[in-house]
Amino acid sequence: MTEPVGRERPRHPISARVLRREQLSPSLVRLVVGDGDIARFDGERAAAFADAYVKVMFLHPEADYDRPIDMAAIRTSHPAEHWPKLRTYTVREWDADAQELTLDFVVHGEEGLAGPWAASVGTGAEILLNGPGGGYSPDPEADWHLLVGDDSALPAIAAALQRLRNRAGDPAETLVFIEVHDQAHEIPLAIGARTTVHWVHRGDEAVGLRLVEQVGRALFPAGRVHAFVHGEAGAVRQLRRHLRGERGIGLDQLSISGYWRLGADDEAWRAAKRDSNTAVEAEDPVPGG
């Protein structure tokens, strides 16, 4: 996700319930959550960002926590291996009237923590979440937009496309590149008249390989672009080199970072992300250089 805008963290997470569940594709599950104290969700803040997100909290099954959940207290009263784990998910939609929050979860079989949970969770189950945060919305002054990502970025790209389609006035041209396993993993997207979506099927090839290739040989429109590029960290690093060095796109025109890293769980990736970002910035090419 885009780096969060600074704000004081709430002491206790929002506690809600799973209201509905929908299988959008073999790898994407939609959960609609509400009830509990969902009224604490800051819908106005979420509306400020196309990539608005929440941190979903997963409690350790063998730990006994006091209620309401208090992370500061848990860190002083429980061993580190029993601390709750957090996973980041895009706000696909917030319905203020119904007080319902829609979240899309990427599922890759039994891998990971949140995916298997989302694949099997039943209605009525509790869900704990913090947020929302965010950092990106399509620039209304841009001449055109570029949206690039793998499965992990698909919910944020879908939300950005919805926002672009609903924008008043003459729509800007938009190019979209989304890498998924195959055609069965594509989902319907709300797109405007000047939006072109390229679904990139990786099959059994390495994540990001075909995505980097497709973006690398794409014909870009003229004018100033605003780009959203997120997904597997290694692929995003290659895309950044290409967009900055070969395409001459300035950092002020880019929302770009790795959502995850191949071979690392979320805790390991977050621990290494700061060092990785520093290394990427150090090698950042000078546009046109």
C-alpha positions in Angstrom: 0.0 0.0 0.0 1.0 3.6 -0.4 2.7 4.9 2.8 0.0 6.0 5.3 -0.7 9.6 6.0 0.3 10.4 9.6 -2.4 10.3 12.3 -2.7 9.1 15.8 -3.5 5.4 16.0 -6.7 4.4 17.8 -6.2 2.6 21.1 -8.7 -0.2 20.2 -9.4 -1.7 16.8 -12.9 -1.6 15.3 -14.8 -4.8 16.0 -17.3 -5.8 13.2 -18.9 -8.9 11.8 -18.8 -10.6 8.4 -22.2 -9.9 6.9 -21.8 -11.4 3.4 -19.2 -13.3 1.4 -18.7 -13.6 -2.3 -16.2 -15.5 -4.5 -15.3 -13.0 -7.2 -12.7 -15.3 -8.8 -10.7 -18.4 -7.9 -8.2 -16.0 -6.1 -10.4 -13.2 -4.9 -12.9 -13.2 -2.1 -15.1 -10.3 -1.2 -16.3 -9.8 2.4 -18.9 -7.2 3.4 -18.6 -6.4 7.1 -20.6 -4.3 9.5 -22.4 -4.2 12.8 -20.4 -4.1 16.1 -18.8 -0.7 16.4 -18.4 -0.2 12.6 -19.8 3.3 13.1 -16.3 4.3 14.3 -15.0 3.8 10.7 -14.0 7.1 9.3 -15.8 7.1 5.9 -14.8 10.7 5.1 -11.1 9.9 5.4 -11.5 6.7 3.3 -13.3 8.8 0.6 -10.2 11.0 0.3 -8.1 8.2 -1.2 -8.6 5.7 -4.1 -6.2 3.4 -2.3 -7.8 3.7 1.1 -7.0 0.7 3.3 -7.5 -0.9 6.7 -5.3 -3.1 8.8 -7.1 -6.4 9.6 -6.0 -7.8 12.9 -5.6 -11.6 13.4 -5.5 -12.8 17.0 -3.3 -15.7 18.0 -5.5 -18.8 18.5 -3.7 -19.9 21.7 -3.6 -16.5 23.4 -6.1 -15.2 26.0 -6.7 -11.4 25.4 -8.5 -9.0 27.5 -11.3 -7.1 25.8 -11.4 -4.6 24.2 -8.2 -5.5 22.4 -5.4 -3.1 23.4 -2.2 -3.6 21.4 -0.1 -1.6 23.9 -1.3 -3.7 26.8 -0.8 -7.0 24.8 2.8 -6.1 24.0 3.6 -5.8 27.7 1.6 -8.8 28.9 2.1 -11.4 26.2 5.1 -13.0 24.5 6.0 -11.6 21.1 4.9 -14.9 19.4 1.3 -14.3 20.8 1.0 -10.7 19.5 -1.8 -10.2 17.0 -0.7 -10.0 13.3 -1.8 -7.3 10.9 -2.6 -7.6 7.2 -3.4 -4.6 4.9 -6.5 -4.6 2.6 -7.9 -2.0 0.3 -11.3 -0.4 1.1 -13.2 -1.5 -2.0 -16.3 0.4 -0.9 -17.8 2.1 2.1 -21.6 2.4 2.3 -22.3 5.2 4.8 -26.0 4.7 4.7 -25.9 0.9 5.3 -22.8 1.2 7.5 -21.1 -1.6 5.5 -17.5 -1.9 4.5 -16.4 -4.0 1.5 -13.0 -5.6 1.5 -11.5 -7.9 -1.2 -9.0 -10.6 -0.1 -6.5 -12.4 -2.4 -6.4 -16.1 -1.7 -3.6 -18.4 -2.9 -4.7 -21.8 -1.6 -3.5 -22.6 2.0 -0.7 -20.0 1.8 -0.6 -17.1 4.1 -2.7 -16.0 7.0 -5.6 -13.8 5.8 -6.2 -15.7 2.5 -7.1 -19.0 4.1 -9.2 -17.2 6.7 -11.2 -15.3 4.1 -11.6 -18.5 2.0 -13.4 -20.3 4.9 -14.9 -17.6 7.2 -18.6 -17.7 7.8 -21.1 -15.0 8.3 -21.2 -13.7 11.8 -17.5 -14.1 12.4 -15.7 -11.2 14.1 -13.3 -9.1 12.2 -11.0 -6.5 13.9 -9.6 -3.6 11.9 -7.7 -0.3 12.2 -7.8 2.5 9.8 -8.5 3.8 7.2 -5.2 5.1 5.8 -4.3 6.0 2.3 -2.1 8.1 0.0 -3.2 8.0 -3.6 -6.0 9.4 -5.7 -5.9 10.0 -9.5 -4.7 13.5 -10.2 -7.5 15.5 -11.9 -4.8 17.6 -13.7 -3.0 14.7 -15.3 -3.3 14.3 -19.1 -3.5 10.5 -18.7 -3.3 7.8 -16.1 -1.3 4.5 -15.8 -2.4 1.8 -13.4 -0.2 -1.3 -13.0 -0.2 -4.2 -10.6 -0.6 -7.9 -9.9 -3.5 -9.6 -8.0 -2.5 -7.8 -4.7 -3.1 -4.4 -6.3 -6.3 -5.4 -8.2 -8.7 -4.1 -5.5 -7.0 -0.7 -5.4 -6.9 -0.5 -9.2 -10.6 -1.4 -9.4 -11.3 1.4 -6.8 -9.3 3.9 -8.8 -11.0 3.0 -12.0 -14.4 3.4 -10.4 -13.3 6.9 -9.2 -12.1 7.8 -12.7 -15.3 6.7 -14.3 -17.4 8.7 -11.9 -15.4 11.9 -12.3 -17.3 14.7 -13.9 -16.0 16.2 -17.2 -14.0 14.8 -20.1 -12.3 11.6 -18.9 -8.6 11.4 -19.2 -7.1 8.4 -21.2 -6.2 5.6 -18.9 -4.0 2.5 -19.5 -4.3 -0.5 -17.1 -2.0 -3.5 -16.8 -3.1 -6.2 -14.4 -1.3 -9.5 -14.0 -3.3 -12.6 -12.9 -2.8 -16.3 -13.3 -5.2 -16.8 -16.2 -8.5 -15.6 -17.7 -10.5 -17.3 -14.9 -8.9 -14.8 -12.4 -10.1 -11.7 -14.3 -13.0 -9.7 -12.8 -15.4 -7.2 -14.2 -14.2 -3.6 -13.8 -16.0 -0.3 -14.0 -14.2 1.6 -16.7 -14.7 4.8 -18.7 -14.9 5.3 -22.4 -11.2 6.1 -22.7 -9.9 3.3 -20.5 -8.0 0.3 -22.0 -7.4 -2.7 -19.7 -4.7 -5.2 -20.5 -5.0 -8.5 -18.6 -1.6 -10.1 -18.4 -1.7 -13.9 -17.8 1.4 -15.2 -16.1 0.4 -18.9 -16.1 3.3 -20.8 -14.4 5.9 -18.1 -15.0 7.4 -16.0 -12.3 5.2 -13.3 -10.8 5.8 -9.9 -12.5 7.8 -11.2 -15.4 5.2 -10.7 -18.1 3.9 -7.6 -16.4 7.2 -5.9 -16.7 7.5 -7.0 -20.3 4.1 -5.7 -21.3 4.6 -2.3 -19.7 8.1 -2.1 -21.2 6.8 -2.3 -24.7 3.6 -0.4 -24.3 2.9 2.8 -26.3 2.2 5.6 -23.9 0.0 8.6 -24.7 1.6 12.0 -24.9 1.3 14.4 -21.9 1.8 14.3 -18.2 0.9 11.0 -16.6 -0.1 10.1 -13.1 0.8 6.5 -12.3 -0.2 3.9 -9.7 2.2 1.0 -9.7 2.1 -1.7 -6.9 2.6 -5.4 -6.5 5.5 -7.8 -5.9 8.5 -5.9 -4.8 11.0 -7.3 -7.3 8.7 -6.5 -10.2 7.9 -3.1 -8.9 11.6 -2.3 -8.6 12.1 -3.2 -12.3 9.1 -1.1 -13.3 10.4 1.8 -11.3 13.7 1.7 -13.2 11.9 1.6 -16.5 9.4 4.3 -15.7 11.9 6.7 -14.2 14.9 6.0 -16.4 13.5 5.1 -19.8 10.2 6.9 -19.7 11.4 10.0 -17.8 8.5 10.0 -15.3 9.1 12.2 -12.2 8.6 10.9 -8.7 5.8 13.5 -8.2 3.9 11.6 -10.9 4.3 8.2 -9.3 2.6 6.2 -6.5 4.9 3.2 -6.5 5.9 0.6 -4.0 6.0 -3.1 -3.3 2.9 -4.6 -1.5 4.7 -7.9 -0.9 7.9 -9.8 -1.7 8.2 -13.3 -3.2 9.4 -15.8 -0.6 8.7 -13.5 2.4 5.7 -13.4 4.7 4.2 -10.0 5.6 6.2 -9.6 8.8 9.5 -10.3 7.1 8.6 -8.0 4.2 7.6 -5.1 6.4 10.8 -5.5 8.5 12.9 -5.3 5.3 10.8 -2.7 3.4 12.5 0.4 4.8 16.0 -0.9 3.8 14.6 -2.0 0.4 13.1 1.4 -0.2 16.4 3.1 0.7 18.3 0.9 -1.7 15.8 1.6 -4.5 16.0 5.3 -3.9 19.8 5.1 -4.0 19.8 3.5 -7.5 16.9 5.6 -8.8 17.8 6.7 -12.3 17.7 10.4 -13.3 15.0 10.8 -15.9 16.6 11.4 -19.3 20.0 10.7 -17.9 
